Amino acid sequence: MTAELYQIEHTASYDKNEAAGGSANPCVRCGKLCAYDSPLYVHLCAGGSAVSSDPIECQGLANYQCLNSYPIGASCAKRIPKRFVHIRAAALEQVK
Ligand SMILES: [Zn+2]
């Protein structure tokens, strides 16, 4: 099955937030610092702004480069369709 793609739009304050947070673990949408144990992530494909509905593979997306997973804040996760937000099971294990 071909994965679906969704274009993430940075918020207006993305650059400012990313600079303030030191960009260590910025939310892909608003640039605010995410906790390292944040369980929510998106799977970026190509150019750093398109995310895949598939949590791991970019199968069927011939012209896209898989850029792996990046954190998204809980409030930003609510602003994009649910099928593009994935939960990191390993992160949940680590915080125990
Ligand atoms: Zn955010």
PDB file of the backbone (N, CA, C, O) and the ligand in Angstrom, with CONECT records:
HET     ZN  A 101       1
ATOM      1  N   MET A   1       0.844  -1.197   0.000  1.00  0.00           N
ATOM      2  CA  MET A   1       0.000   0.000   0.000  1.00  0.00           C
ATOM      3  C   MET A   1       0.884   1.254   0.000  1.00  0.00           C
ATOM      4  O   MET A   1       1.865   1.333   0.739  1.00  0.00           O
ATOM      5  N   THR A   2       0.532   2.200  -0.815  1.00  0.00           N
ATOM      6  CA  THR A   2       1.289   3.450  -0.863  1.00  0.00           C
ATOM      7  C   THR A   2       0.904   4.328   0.312  1.00  0.00           C
ATOM      8  O   THR A   2      -0.273   4.520   0.616  1.00  0.00           O
ATOM      9  N   ALA A   3       1.917   4.848   0.953  1.00  0.00           N
ATOM     10  CA  ALA A   3       1.663   5.730   2.094  1.00  0.00           C
ATOM     11  C   ALA A   3       1.134   7.072   1.589  1.00  0.00           C
ATOM     12  O   ALA A   3       1.409   7.492   0.465  1.00  0.00           O
ATOM     13  N   GLU A   4       0.382   7.716   2.439  1.00  0.00           N
ATOM     14  CA  GLU A   4      -0.120   9.058   2.131  1.00  0.00           C
ATOM     15  C   GLU A   4       0.871  10.094   2.651  1.00  0.00           C
ATOM     16  O   GLU A   4       1.594   9.835   3.614  1.00  0.00           O
ATOM     17  N   LEU A   5       0.907  11.243   2.030  1.00  0.00           N
ATOM     18  CA  LEU A   5       1.763  12.327   2.519  1.00  0.00           C
ATOM     19  C   LEU A   5       0.920  13.522   2.925  1.00  0.00           C
ATOM     20  O   LEU A   5      -0.145  13.781   2.365  1.00  0.00           O
ATOM     21  N   TYR A   6       1.422  14.232   3.906  1.00  0.00           N
ATOM     22  CA  TYR A   6       0.758  15.452   4.371  1.00  0.00           C
ATOM     23  C   TYR A   6       1.815  16.524   4.553  1.00  0.00           C
ATOM     24  O   TYR A   6       2.864  16.279   5.150  1.00  0.00           O
ATOM     25  N   GLN A   7       1.541  17.702   4.042  1.00  0.00           N
ATOM     26  CA  GLN A   7       2.504  18.800   4.123  1.00  0.00           C
ATOM     27  C   GLN A   7       2.324  19.547   5.439  1.00  0.00           C
ATOM     28  O   GLN A   7       1.262  20.104   5.715  1.00  0.00           O
ATOM     29  N   ILE A   8       3.381  19.547   6.245  1.00  0.00           N
ATOM     30  CA  ILE A   8       3.348  20.289   7.523  1.00  0.00           C
ATOM     31  C   ILE A   8       3.658  21.755   7.246  1.00  0.00           C
ATOM     32  O   ILE A   8       4.625  22.071   6.552  1.00  0.00           O
ATOM     33  N   GLU A   9       2.843  22.639   7.783  1.00  0.00           N
ATOM     34  CA  GLU A   9       3.129  24.072   7.671  1.00  0.00           C
ATOM     35  C   GLU A   9       3.724  24.541   8.995  1.00  0.00           C
ATOM     36  O   GLU A   9       3.138  24.329  10.056  1.00  0.00           O
ATOM     37  N   HIS A  10       4.889  25.177   8.926  1.00  0.00           N
ATOM     38  CA  HIS A  10       5.463  25.749  10.140  1.00  0.00           C
ATOM     39  C   HIS A  10       4.570  26.872  10.643  1.00  0.00           C
ATOM     40  O   HIS A  10       3.977  27.605   9.852  1.00  0.00           O
ATOM     41  N   THR A  11       4.476  27.003  11.950  1.00  0.00           N
ATOM     42  CA  THR A  11       3.729  28.128  12.508  1.00  0.00           C
ATOM     43  C   THR A  11       4.555  29.402  12.298  1.00  0.00           C
ATOM     44  O   THR A  11       5.745  29.337  11.992  1.00  0.00           O
ATOM     45  N   ALA A  12       3.908  30.557  12.465  1.00  0.00           N
ATOM     46  CA  ALA A  12       4.577  31.841  12.233  1.00  0.00           C
ATOM     47  C   ALA A  12       5.772  32.030  13.162  1.00  0.00           C
ATOM     48  O   ALA A  12       6.737  32.707  12.806  1.00  0.00           O
ATOM     49  N   SER A  13       5.708  31.432  14.351  1.00  0.00           N
ATOM     50  CA  SER A  13       6.781  31.624  15.329  1.00  0.00           C
ATOM     51  C   SER A  13       7.797  30.477  15.313  1.00  0.00           C
ATOM     52  O   SER A  13       8.612  30.361  16.229  1.00  0.00           O
ATOM     53  N   TYR A  14       7.755  29.642  14.294  1.00  0.00           N
ATOM     54  CA  TYR A  14       8.651  28.474  14.244  1.00  0.00           C
ATOM     55  C   TYR A  14      10.126  28.860  14.395  1.00  0.00           C
ATOM     56  O   TYR A  14      10.827  28.320  15.251  1.00  0.00           O
ATOM     57  N   ASP A  15      10.591  29.792  13.563  1.00  0.00           N
ATOM     58  CA  ASP A  15      12.016  30.153  13.574  1.00  0.00           C
ATOM     59  C   ASP A  15      12.451  30.717  14.923  1.00  0.00           C
ATOM     60  O   ASP A  15      13.525  30.400  15.434  1.00  0.00           O
ATOM     61  N   LYS A  16      11.586  31.562  15.484  1.00  0.00           N
ATOM     62  CA  LYS A  16      11.876  32.184  16.775  1.00  0.00           C
ATOM     63  C   LYS A  16      11.930  31.108  17.875  1.00  0.00           C
ATOM     64  O   LYS A  16      12.840  31.109  18.704  1.00  0.00           O
ATOM     65  N   ASN A  17      10.962  30.207  17.873  1.00  0.00           N
ATOM     66  CA  ASN A  17      10.917  29.147  18.885  1.00  0.00           C
ATOM     67  C   ASN A  17      12.110  28.207  18.760  1.00  0.00           C
ATOM     68  O   ASN A  17      12.706  27.805  19.758  1.00  0.00           O
ATOM     69  N   GLU A  18      12.444  27.869  17.536  1.00  0.00           N
ATOM     70  CA  GLU A  18      13.553  26.945  17.323  1.00  0.00           C
ATOM     71  C   GLU A  18      14.859  27.563  17.821  1.00  0.00           C
ATOM     72  O   GLU A  18      15.672  26.888  18.452  1.00  0.00           O
ATOM     73  N   ALA A  19      15.050  28.848  17.533  1.00  0.00           N
ATOM     74  CA  ALA A  19      16.268  29.535  17.970  1.00  0.00           C
ATOM     75  C   ALA A  19      16.327  29.598  19.488  1.00  0.00           C
ATOM     76  O   ALA A  19      17.390  29.397  20.077  1.00  0.00           O
ATOM     77  N   ALA A  20      15.194  29.875  20.128  1.00  0.00           N
ATOM     78  CA  ALA A  20      15.143  29.991  21.584  1.00  0.00           C
ATOM     79  C   ALA A  20      15.398  28.653  22.260  1.00  0.00           C
ATOM     80  O   ALA A  20      15.992  28.601  23.337  1.00  0.00           O
ATOM     81  N   GLY A  21      14.955  27.584  21.637  1.00  0.00           N
ATOM     82  CA  GLY A  21      15.086  26.270  22.250  1.00  0.00           C
ATOM     83  C   GLY A  21      16.410  25.608  21.953  1.00  0.00           C
ATOM     84  O   GLY A  21      16.672  24.505  22.434  1.00  0.00           O
ATOM     85  N   GLY A  22      17.248  26.257  21.173  1.00  0.00           N
ATOM     86  CA  GLY A  22      18.528  25.665  20.841  1.00  0.00           C
ATOM     87  C   GLY A  22      18.403  24.547  19.822  1.00  0.00           C
ATOM     88  O   GLY A  22      19.386  23.873  19.514  1.00  0.00           O
ATOM     89  N   SER A  23      17.229  24.351  19.308  1.00  0.00           N
ATOM     90  CA  SER A  23      16.905  23.375  18.274  1.00  0.00           C
ATOM     91  C   SER A  23      17.381  21.952  18.596  1.00  0.00           C
ATOM     92  O   SER A  23      17.641  21.158  17.692  1.00  0.00           O
ATOM     93  N   ALA A  24      17.492  21.641  19.890  1.00  0.00           N
ATOM     94  CA  ALA A  24      17.927  20.306  20.284  1.00  0.00           C
ATOM     95  C   ALA A  24      16.913  19.243  19.883  1.00  0.00           C
ATOM     96  O   ALA A  24      17.283  18.189  19.366  1.00  0.00           O
ATOM     97  N   ASN A  25      15.664  19.515  20.117  1.00  0.00           N
ATOM     98  CA  ASN A  25      14.618  18.532  19.835  1.00  0.00           C
ATOM     99  C   ASN A  25      13.319  19.280  19.513  1.00  0.00           C
ATOM    100  O   ASN A  25      12.306  19.108  20.190  1.00  0.00           O
ATOM    101  N   PRO A  26      13.368  20.125  18.451  1.00  0.00           N
ATOM    102  CA  PRO A  26      12.219  20.989  18.191  1.00  0.00           C
ATOM    103  C   PRO A  26      11.031  20.252  17.602  1.00  0.00           C
ATOM    104  O   PRO A  26      11.173  19.282  16.857  1.00  0.00           O
ATOM    105  N   CYS A  27       9.860  20.742  17.959  1.00  0.00           N
ATOM    106  CA  CYS A  27       8.620  20.255  17.342  1.00  0.00           C
ATOM    107  C   CYS A  27       8.679  20.608  15.844  1.00  0.00           C
ATOM    108  O   CYS A  27       9.065  21.720  15.484  1.00  0.00           O
ATOM    109  N   VAL A  28       8.304  19.678  14.990  1.00  0.00           N
ATOM    110  CA  VAL A  28       8.381  19.909  13.546  1.00  0.00           C
ATOM    111  C   VAL A  28       7.433  21.011  13.074  1.00  0.00           C
ATOM    112  O   VAL A  28       7.618  21.564  11.990  1.00  0.00           O
ATOM    113  N   ARG A  29       6.434  21.330  13.870  1.00  0.00           N
ATOM    114  CA  ARG A  29       5.449  22.309  13.419  1.00  0.00           C
ATOM    115  C   ARG A  29       5.677  23.704  14.012  1.00  0.00           C
ATOM    116  O   ARG A  29       5.648  24.698  13.286  1.00  0.00           O
ATOM    117  N   CYS A  30       5.905  23.779  15.340  1.00  0.00           N
ATOM    118  CA  CYS A  30       6.012  25.104  15.970  1.00  0.00           C
ATOM    119  C   CYS A  30       7.432  25.433  16.412  1.00  0.00           C
ATOM    120  O   CYS A  30       7.705  26.582  16.759  1.00  0.00           O
ATOM    121  N   GLY A  31       8.353  24.457  16.411  1.00  0.00           N
ATOM    122  CA  GLY A  31       9.738  24.722  16.760  1.00  0.00           C
ATOM    123  C   GLY A  31      10.029  24.766  18.249  1.00  0.00           C
ATOM    124  O   GLY A  31      11.176  24.954  18.653  1.00  0.00           O
ATOM    125  N   LYS A  32       8.995  24.595  19.072  1.00  0.00           N
ATOM    126  CA  LYS A  32       9.233  24.582  20.522  1.00  0.00           C
ATOM    127  C   LYS A  32       9.932  23.289  20.903  1.00  0.00           C
ATOM    128  O   LYS A  32       9.772  22.253  20.258  1.00  0.00           O
ATOM    129  N   LEU A  33      10.707  23.382  21.968  1.00  0.00           N
ATOM    130  CA  LEU A  33      11.451  22.222  22.430  1.00  0.00           C
ATOM    131  C   LEU A  33      10.498  21.115  22.901  1.00  0.00           C
ATOM    132  O   LEU A  33       9.575  21.368  23.675  1.00  0.00           O
ATOM    133  N   CYS A  34      10.731  19.906  22.433  1.00  0.00           N
ATOM    134  CA  CYS A  34       9.952  18.753  22.894  1.00  0.00           C
ATOM    135  C   CYS A  34      10.789  17.973  23.898  1.00  0.00           C
ATOM    136  O   CYS A  34      12.017  17.949  23.806  1.00  0.00           O
ATOM    137  N   ALA A  35      10.132  17.344  24.842  1.00  0.00           N
ATOM    138  CA  ALA A  35      10.849  16.496  25.788  1.00  0.00           C
ATOM    139  C   ALA A  35      11.455  15.317  25.031  1.00  0.00           C
ATOM    140  O   ALA A  35      10.884  14.844  24.048  1.00  0.00           O
ATOM    141  N   TYR A  36      12.599  14.852  25.487  1.00  0.00           N
ATOM    142  CA  TYR A  36      13.238  13.722  24.813  1.00  0.00           C
ATOM    143  C   TYR A  36      12.396  12.458  24.907  1.00  0.00           C
ATOM    144  O   TYR A  36      12.505  11.561  24.071  1.00  0.00           O
ATOM    145  N   ASP A  37      11.563  12.401  25.926  1.00  0.00           N
ATOM    146  CA  ASP A  37      10.734  11.204  26.060  1.00  0.00           C
ATOM    147  C   ASP A  37       9.341  11.402  25.455  1.00  0.00           C
ATOM    148  O   ASP A  37       8.438  10.597  25.679  1.00  0.00           O
ATOM    149  N   SER A  38       9.179  12.492  24.681  1.00  0.00           N
ATOM    150  CA  SER A  38       7.902  12.729  24.024  1.00  0.00           C
ATOM    151  C   SER A  38       7.560  11.558  23.108  1.00  0.00           C
ATOM    152  O   SER A  38       8.332  11.223  22.210  1.00  0.00           O
ATOM    153  N   PRO A  39       6.411  10.940  23.333  1.00  0.00           N
ATOM    154  CA  PRO A  39       6.075   9.734  22.571  1.00  0.00           C
ATOM    155  C   PRO A  39       5.510  10.010  21.176  1.00  0.00           C
ATOM    156  O   PRO A  39       5.396   9.094  20.362  1.00  0.00           O
ATOM    157  N   LEU A  40       5.160  11.258  20.898  1.00  0.00           N
ATOM    158  CA  LEU A  40       4.539  11.559  19.608  1.00  0.00           C
ATOM    159  C   LEU A  40       5.582  11.953  18.580  1.00  0.00           C
ATOM    160  O   LEU A  40       6.478  12.751  18.854  1.00  0.00           O
ATOM    161  N   TYR A  41       5.451  11.379  17.388  1.00  0.00           N
ATOM    162  CA  TYR A  41       6.384  11.743  16.333  1.00  0.00           C
ATOM    163  C   TYR A  41       5.711  11.693  14.970  1.00  0.00           C
ATOM    164  O   TYR A  41       4.639  11.115  14.794  1.00  0.00           O
ATOM    165  N   VAL A  42       6.378  12.317  14.024  1.00  0.00           N
ATOM    166  CA  VAL A  42       5.950  12.229  12.629  1.00  0.00           C
ATOM    167  C   VAL A  42       7.096  11.602  11.846  1.00  0.00           C
ATOM    168  O   VAL A  42       8.250  11.640  12.272  1.00  0.00           O
ATOM    169  N   HIS A  43       6.768  11.036  10.716  1.00  0.00           N
ATOM    170  CA  HIS A  43       7.775  10.411   9.871  1.00  0.00           C
ATOM    171  C   HIS A  43       7.999  11.325   8.667  1.00  0.00           C
ATOM    172  O   HIS A  43       7.184  11.363   7.746  1.00  0.00           O
ATOM    173  N   LEU A  44       9.101  12.051   8.684  1.00  0.00           N
ATOM    174  CA  LEU A  44       9.380  13.021   7.628  1.00  0.00           C
ATOM    175  C   LEU A  44       9.903  12.344   6.376  1.00  0.00           C
ATOM    176  O   LEU A  44      10.714  11.420   6.437  1.00  0.00           O
ATOM    177  N   CYS A  45       9.421  12.825   5.241  1.00  0.00           N
ATOM    178  CA  CYS A  45       9.892  12.344   3.945  1.00  0.00           C
ATOM    179  C   CYS A  45      10.171  13.552   3.075  1.00  0.00           C
ATOM    180  O   CYS A  45       9.270  14.355   2.833  1.00  0.00           O
ATOM    181  N   ALA A  46      11.371  13.697   2.607  1.00  0.00           N
ATOM    182  CA  ALA A  46      11.702  14.725   1.635  1.00  0.00           C
ATOM    183  C   ALA A  46      11.596  16.151   2.138  1.00  0.00           C
ATOM    184  O   ALA A  46      10.541  16.569   2.615  1.00  0.00           O
ATOM    185  N   GLY A  47      12.657  16.882   2.037  1.00  0.00           N
ATOM    186  CA  GLY A  47      12.622  18.312   2.274  1.00  0.00           C
ATOM    187  C   GLY A  47      12.285  18.745   3.685  1.00  0.00           C
ATOM    188  O   GLY A  47      12.308  19.940   3.983  1.00  0.00           O
ATOM    189  N   GLY A  48      11.979  17.821   4.545  1.00  0.00           N
ATOM    190  CA  GLY A  48      11.738  18.173   5.936  1.00  0.00           C
ATOM    191  C   GLY A  48      10.359  18.706   6.256  1.00  0.00           C
ATOM    192  O   GLY A  48      10.146  19.200   7.363  1.00  0.00           O
ATOM    193  N   SER A  49       9.405  18.628   5.325  1.00  0.00           N
ATOM    194  CA  SER A  49       8.084  19.159   5.669  1.00  0.00           C
ATOM    195  C   SER A  49       6.926  18.260   5.286  1.00  0.00           C
ATOM    196  O   SER A  49       5.795  18.519   5.698  1.00  0.00           O
ATOM    197  N   ALA A  50       7.168  17.212   4.511  1.00  0.00           N
ATOM    198  CA  ALA A  50       6.096  16.271   4.193  1.00  0.00           C
ATOM    199  C   ALA A  50       6.201  15.079   5.123  1.00  0.00           C
ATOM    200  O   ALA A  50       7.281  14.513   5.295  1.00  0.00           O
ATOM    201  N   VAL A  51       5.080  14.694   5.727  1.00  0.00           N
ATOM    202  CA  VAL A  51       5.094  13.573   6.646  1.00  0.00           C
ATOM    203  C   VAL A  51       4.254  12.427   6.100  1.00  0.00           C
ATOM    204  O   VAL A  51       3.278  12.633   5.379  1.00  0.00           O
ATOM    205  N   SER A  52       4.661  11.216   6.463  1.00  0.00           N
ATOM    206  CA  SER A  52       4.030  10.018   5.929  1.00  0.00           C
ATOM    207  C   SER A  52       3.025   9.417   6.901  1.00  0.00           C
ATOM    208  O   SER A  52       3.189   9.509   8.118  1.00  0.00           O
ATOM    209  N   SER A  53       1.990   8.805   6.354  1.00  0.00           N
ATOM    210  CA  SER A  53       1.019   8.099   7.183  1.00  0.00           C
ATOM    211  C   SER A  53       1.598   6.773   7.672  1.00  0.00           C
ATOM    212  O   SER A  53       1.057   6.149   8.585  1.00  0.00           O
ATOM    213  N   ASP A  54       2.695   6.352   7.059  1.00  0.00           N
ATOM    214  CA  ASP A  54       3.353   5.113   7.479  1.00  0.00           C
ATOM    215  C   ASP A  54       4.427   5.452   8.509  1.00  0.00           C
ATOM    216  O   ASP A  54       5.297   6.274   8.224  1.00  0.00           O
ATOM    217  N   PRO A  55       4.396   4.847   9.698  1.00  0.00           N
ATOM    218  CA  PRO A  55       5.341   5.210  10.756  1.00  0.00           C
ATOM    219  C   PRO A  55       6.791   4.854  10.460  1.00  0.00           C
ATOM    220  O   PRO A  55       7.689   5.437  11.067  1.00  0.00           O
ATOM    221  N   ILE A  56       7.049   3.932   9.563  1.00  0.00           N
ATOM    222  CA  ILE A  56       8.423   3.470   9.346  1.00  0.00           C
ATOM    223  C   ILE A  56       8.895   3.573   7.903  1.00  0.00           C
ATOM    224  O   ILE A  56       9.996   4.057   7.642  1.00  0.00           O
ATOM    225  N   GLU A  57       8.084   3.131   6.983  1.00  0.00           N
ATOM    226  CA  GLU A  57       8.528   3.020   5.599  1.00  0.00           C
ATOM    227  C   GLU A  57       8.052   4.180   4.742  1.00  0.00           C
ATOM    228  O   GLU A  57       7.038   4.815   5.031  1.00  0.00           O
ATOM    229  N   CYS A  58       8.809   4.443   3.678  1.00  0.00           N
ATOM    230  CA  CYS A  58       8.362   5.391   2.657  1.00  0.00           C
ATOM    231  C   CYS A  58       8.047   4.605   1.386  1.00  0.00           C
ATOM    232  O   CYS A  58       8.230   5.104   0.276  1.00  0.00           O
ATOM    233  N   GLN A  59       7.588   3.412   1.555  1.00  0.00           N
ATOM    234  CA  GLN A  59       7.306   2.544   0.416  1.00  0.00           C
ATOM    235  C   GLN A  59       6.303   3.167  -0.538  1.00  0.00           C
ATOM    236  O   GLN A  59       5.292   3.738  -0.130  1.00  0.00           O
ATOM    237  N   GLY A  60       6.611   3.040  -1.810  1.00  0.00           N
ATOM    238  CA  GLY A  60       5.693   3.542  -2.820  1.00  0.00           C
ATOM    239  C   GLY A  60       5.854   5.022  -3.087  1.00  0.00           C
ATOM    240  O   GLY A  60       5.173   5.585  -3.945  1.00  0.00           O
ATOM    241  N   LEU A  61       6.762   5.659  -2.346  1.00  0.00           N
ATOM    242  CA  LEU A  61       6.988   7.086  -2.546  1.00  0.00           C
ATOM    243  C   LEU A  61       8.320   7.248  -3.267  1.00  0.00           C
ATOM    244  O   LEU A  61       9.311   7.667  -2.669  1.00  0.00           O
ATOM    245  N   ALA A  62       8.336   6.919  -4.536  1.00  0.00           N
ATOM    246  CA  ALA A  62       9.572   6.803  -5.310  1.00  0.00           C
ATOM    247  C   ALA A  62      10.439   8.058  -5.288  1.00  0.00           C
ATOM    248  O   ALA A  62      11.666   7.963  -5.261  1.00  0.00           O
ATOM    249  N   ASN A  63       9.818   9.219  -5.298  1.00  0.00           N
ATOM    250  CA  ASN A  63      10.596  10.455  -5.407  1.00  0.00           C
ATOM    251  C   ASN A  63      10.864  11.124  -4.064  1.00  0.00           C
ATOM    252  O   ASN A  63      11.293  12.277  -4.002  1.00  0.00           O
ATOM    253  N   TYR A  64      10.604  10.382  -2.994  1.00  0.00           N
ATOM    254  CA  TYR A  64      10.804  10.985  -1.678  1.00  0.00           C
ATOM    255  C   TYR A  64      11.931  10.310  -0.936  1.00  0.00           C
ATOM    256  O   TYR A  64      12.183   9.115  -1.090  1.00  0.00           O
ATOM    257  N   GLN A  65      12.595  11.099  -0.133  1.00  0.00           N
ATOM    258  CA  GLN A  65      13.692  10.601   0.673  1.00  0.00           C
ATOM    259  C   GLN A  65      13.205  10.449   2.103  1.00  0.00           C
ATOM    260  O   GLN A  65      12.605  11.365   2.666  1.00  0.00           O
ATOM    261  N   CYS A  66      13.465   9.298   2.680  1.00  0.00           N
ATOM    262  CA  CYS A  66      13.055   9.071   4.064  1.00  0.00           C
ATOM    263  C   CYS A  66      14.001   9.811   5.002  1.00  0.00           C
ATOM    264  O   CYS A  66      15.212   9.588   4.963  1.00  0.00           O
ATOM    265  N   LEU A  67      13.460  10.688   5.844  1.00  0.00           N
ATOM    266  CA  LEU A  67      14.286  11.457   6.775  1.00  0.00           C
ATOM    267  C   LEU A  67      14.076  11.012   8.219  1.00  0.00           C
ATOM    268  O   LEU A  67      14.518  11.672   9.160  1.00  0.00           O
ATOM    269  N   ASN A  68      13.401   9.894   8.370  1.00  0.00           N
ATOM    270  CA  ASN A  68      13.210   9.313   9.695  1.00  0.00           C
ATOM    271  C   ASN A  68      12.197  10.056  10.571  1.00  0.00           C
ATOM    272  O   ASN A  68      11.408  10.857  10.069  1.00  0.00           O
ATOM    273  N   SER A  69      12.220   9.794  11.854  1.00  0.00           N
ATOM    274  CA  SER A  69      11.172  10.329  12.716  1.00  0.00           C
ATOM    275  C   SER A  69      11.616  11.571  13.487  1.00  0.00           C
ATOM    276  O   SER A  69      12.770  11.691  13.899  1.00  0.00           O
ATOM    277  N   TYR A  70      10.671  12.488  13.668  1.00  0.00           N
ATOM    278  CA  TYR A  70      10.931  13.735  14.383  1.00  0.00           C
ATOM    279  C   TYR A  70       9.782  14.014  15.332  1.00  0.00           C
ATOM    280  O   TYR A  70       8.634  13.677  15.039  1.00  0.00           O
ATOM    281  N   PRO A  71      10.086  14.635  16.481  1.00  0.00           N
ATOM    282  CA  PRO A  71       9.039  14.866  17.466  1.00  0.00           C
ATOM    283  C   PRO A  71       8.033  15.935  17.034  1.00  0.00           C
ATOM    284  O   PRO A  71       8.354  16.867  16.297  1.00  0.00           O
ATOM    285  N   ILE A  72       6.827  15.765  17.514  1.00  0.00           N
ATOM    286  CA  ILE A  72       5.796  16.795  17.344  1.00  0.00           C
ATOM    287  C   ILE A  72       5.139  16.987  18.715  1.00  0.00           C
ATOM    288  O   ILE A  72       4.840  16.013  19.406  1.00  0.00           O
ATOM    289  N   GLY A  73       4.921  18.230  19.096  1.00  0.00           N
ATOM    290  CA  GLY A  73       4.315  18.530  20.392  1.00  0.00           C
ATOM    291  C   GLY A  73       2.864  18.071  20.433  1.00  0.00           C
ATOM    292  O   GLY A  73       2.216  17.920  19.397  1.00  0.00           O
ATOM    293  N   ALA A  74       2.367  17.852  21.639  1.00  0.00           N
ATOM    294  CA  ALA A  74       1.009  17.337  21.801  1.00  0.00           C
ATOM    295  C   ALA A  74      -0.047  18.274  21.199  1.00  0.00           C
ATOM    296  O   ALA A  74      -1.004  17.817  20.574  1.00  0.00           O
ATOM    297  N   SER A  75       0.134  19.587  21.393  1.00  0.00           N
ATOM    298  CA  SER A  75      -0.876  20.516  20.868  1.00  0.00           C
ATOM    299  C   SER A  75      -0.800  20.609  19.354  1.00  0.00           C
ATOM    300  O   SER A  75      -1.826  20.742  18.688  1.00  0.00           O
ATOM    301  N   CYS A  76       0.411  20.540  18.803  1.00  0.00           N
ATOM    302  CA  CYS A  76       0.547  20.577  17.342  1.00  0.00           C
ATOM    303  C   CYS A  76       0.028  19.291  16.715  1.00  0.00           C
ATOM    304  O   CYS A  76      -0.509  19.310  15.607  1.00  0.00           O
ATOM    305  N   ALA A  77       0.186  18.184  17.414  1.00  0.00           N
ATOM    306  CA  ALA A  77      -0.283  16.895  16.892  1.00  0.00           C
ATOM    307  C   ALA A  77      -1.788  16.919  16.645  1.00  0.00           C
ATOM    308  O   ALA A  77      -2.300  16.218  15.771  1.00  0.00           O
ATOM    309  N   LYS A  78      -2.488  17.740  17.433  1.00  0.00           N
ATOM    310  CA  LYS A  78      -3.945  17.841  17.274  1.00  0.00           C
ATOM    311  C   LYS A  78      -4.340  18.633  16.031  1.00  0.00           C
ATOM    312  O   LYS A  78      -5.485  18.575  15.583  1.00  0.00           O
ATOM    313  N   ARG A  79      -3.365  19.384  15.471  1.00  0.00           N
ATOM    314  CA  ARG A  79      -3.655  20.243  14.331  1.00  0.00           C
ATOM    315  C   ARG A  79      -3.419  19.559  12.987  1.00  0.00           C
ATOM    316  O   ARG A  79      -3.705  20.141  11.940  1.00  0.00           O
ATOM    317  N   ILE A  80      -2.910  18.354  13.003  1.00  0.00           N
ATOM    318  CA  ILE A  80      -2.735  17.636  11.738  1.00  0.00           C
ATOM    319  C   ILE A  80      -3.534  16.335  11.808  1.00  0.00           C
ATOM    320  O   ILE A  80      -3.778  15.812  12.895  1.00  0.00           O
ATOM    321  N   PRO A  81      -3.942  15.811  10.647  1.00  0.00           N
ATOM    322  CA  PRO A  81      -4.760  14.588  10.665  1.00  0.00           C
ATOM    323  C   PRO A  81      -4.090  13.461  11.470  1.00  0.00           C
ATOM    324  O   PRO A  81      -2.885  13.231  11.366  1.00  0.00           O
ATOM    325  N   LYS A  82      -4.894  12.781  12.258  1.00  0.00           N
ATOM    326  CA  LYS A  82      -4.429  11.760  13.192  1.00  0.00           C
ATOM    327  C   LYS A  82      -3.540  10.684  12.563  1.00  0.00           C
ATOM    328  O   LYS A  82      -2.590  10.207  13.184  1.00  0.00           O
ATOM    329  N   ARG A  83      -3.861  10.315  11.334  1.00  0.00           N
ATOM    330  CA  ARG A  83      -3.111   9.206  10.730  1.00  0.00           C
ATOM    331  C   ARG A  83      -1.651   9.558  10.432  1.00  0.00           C
ATOM    332  O   ARG A  83      -0.867   8.683  10.064  1.00  0.00           O
ATOM    333  N   PHE A  84      -1.285  10.828  10.586  1.00  0.00           N
ATOM    334  CA  PHE A  84       0.102  11.230  10.348  1.00  0.00           C
ATOM    335  C   PHE A  84       0.904  11.388  11.651  1.00  0.00           C
ATOM    336  O   PHE A  84       2.091  11.712  11.625  1.00  0.00           O
ATOM    337  N   VAL A  85       0.237  11.155  12.777  1.00  0.00           N
ATOM    338  CA  VAL A  85       0.926  11.234  14.069  1.00  0.00           C
ATOM    339  C   VAL A  85       1.127   9.816  14.597  1.00  0.00           C
ATOM    340  O   VAL A  85       0.177   9.036  14.675  1.00  0.00           O
ATOM    341  N   HIS A  86       2.357   9.487  14.958  1.00  0.00           N
ATOM    342  CA  HIS A  86       2.660   8.141  15.417  1.00  0.00           C
ATOM    343  C   HIS A  86       3.153   8.175  16.862  1.00  0.00           C
ATOM    344  O   HIS A  86       3.656   9.192  17.339  1.00  0.00           O
ATOM    345  N   ILE A  87       2.999   7.060  17.535  1.00  0.00           N
ATOM    346  CA  ILE A  87       3.415   6.978  18.940  1.00  0.00           C
ATOM    347  C   ILE A  87       4.630   6.073  19.084  1.00  0.00           C
ATOM    348  O   ILE A  87       4.642   4.925  18.640  1.00  0.00           O
ATOM    349  N   ARG A  88       5.637   6.629  19.714  1.00  0.00           N
ATOM    350  CA  ARG A  88       6.904   5.927  19.870  1.00  0.00           C
ATOM    351  C   ARG A  88       6.826   4.966  21.064  1.00  0.00           C
ATOM    352  O   ARG A  88       6.909   5.390  22.217  1.00  0.00           O
ATOM    353  N   ALA A  89       6.672   3.713  20.783  1.00  0.00           N
ATOM    354  CA  ALA A  89       6.553   2.716  21.850  1.00  0.00           C
ATOM    355  C   ALA A  89       7.823   2.636  22.683  1.00  0.00           C
ATOM    356  O   ALA A  89       7.761   2.466  23.900  1.00  0.00           O
ATOM    357  N   ALA A  90       8.980   2.759  22.027  1.00  0.00           N
ATOM    358  CA  ALA A  90      10.263   2.665  22.719  1.00  0.00           C
ATOM    359  C   ALA A  90      10.409   3.790  23.743  1.00  0.00           C
ATOM    360  O   ALA A  90      10.956   3.586  24.826  1.00  0.00           O
ATOM    361  N   ALA A  91       9.915   4.979  23.390  1.00  0.00           N
ATOM    362  CA  ALA A  91      10.008   6.115  24.305  1.00  0.00           C
ATOM    363  C   ALA A  91       9.177   5.865  25.545  1.00  0.00           C
ATOM    364  O   ALA A  91       9.566   6.247  26.649  1.00  0.00           O
ATOM    365  N   LEU A  92       8.053   5.236  25.370  1.00  0.00           N
ATOM    366  CA  LEU A  92       7.193   4.923  26.514  1.00  0.00           C
ATOM    367  C   LEU A  92       7.900   3.948  27.451  1.00  0.00           C
ATOM    368  O   LEU A  92       7.756   4.038  28.670  1.00  0.00           O
ATOM    369  N   GLU A  93       8.650   3.033  26.891  1.00  0.00           N
ATOM    370  CA  GLU A  93       9.409   2.070  27.698  1.00  0.00           C
ATOM    371  C   GLU A  93      10.481   2.777  28.511  1.00  0.00           C
ATOM    372  O   GLU A  93      10.695   2.454  29.679  1.00  0.00           O
ATOM    373  N   GLN A  94      11.165   3.754  27.885  1.00  0.00           N
ATOM    374  CA  GLN A  94      12.280   4.434  28.523  1.00  0.00           C
ATOM    375  C   GLN A  94      11.884   5.233  29.767  1.00  0.00           C
ATOM    376  O   GLN A  94      12.676   5.339  30.704  1.00  0.00           O
ATOM    377  N   VAL A  95      10.696   5.784  29.792  1.00  0.00           N
ATOM    378  CA  VAL A  95      10.321   6.640  30.916  1.00  0.00           C
ATOM    379  C   VAL A  95       9.836   5.844  32.122  1.00  0.00           C
ATOM    380  O   VAL A  95       9.574   6.428  33.173  1.00  0.00           O
ATOM    381  N   LYS A  96       9.712   4.550  31.998  1.00  0.00           N
ATOM    382  CA  LYS A  96       9.261   3.718  33.111  1.00  0.00           C
ATOM    383  C   LYS A  96      10.318   3.676  34.214  1.00  0.00           C
ATOM    384  O   LYS A  96      10.117   3.022  35.237  1.00  0.00           O
TER     385      LYS A  96
HETATM  386 ZN    ZN A 101       4.538  22.182  18.175  1.00  0.00          ZN2+
END
